[in-house]
Each structure stands twice: as structure tokens, then as C-alpha cells.
Amino acid sequence: MSTDADDNGDGEMVKLNVKVPKRLLEEIDELAEELDYTNRSEFVREVLRDTTEPILTPGAQEGVSEGYADVVAGRTMSTDEARERLGIDKD
């Protein structure tokens, strides 16, 4: 893998050369076309952004983590159990 810096006026862009198996490149090209990306670079940039930039706020991420911990610890109930406990009719 190698990189080359290039300032295009929109902020600093860096060229990243990565070797991937031919099969993976074919899948990338198919997905990029299917999702209407202009080219594979645009698609790969979007995938990298999605995996490196948090989508949820820190508070939301904490809430999700707490929810998973509740599931693991058995501190959850079905919707039917919750309705019954709260006295709410299903209809």
C-alpha cells in the first residue's frame, strides 16, 4: 500500500494504492454500479467514511452499549410482558 498527497482545492486528498483480490474488486465495481456511484473511488471513500466516522452521537453509542449489556445480563422482557406489567391492552 502506498499514498501520494494531492491538494485539489477542496481540501487535501491523498491517493491510496491498495491491492485487493480480483474477486473483491469485481464485487466493489458491481456494488458501486448498483448503488449509482460515479466510480469505484467514490464508493470506497464512502465505505471508509462509514467505517471511520461515528454515525451515532457519543450519548447514543453509550445507550446502545447499555442496551446490549442489559440483553446479556437478562434485564430485558418481551413486549407482551411489558404490556402486561404496565396494564396495556394489545389492541
Helices and strands as residue ranges (DSSP letters): E 2-7, E 12-17, H 22-34, H 40-52, H 58-73, H 79-86
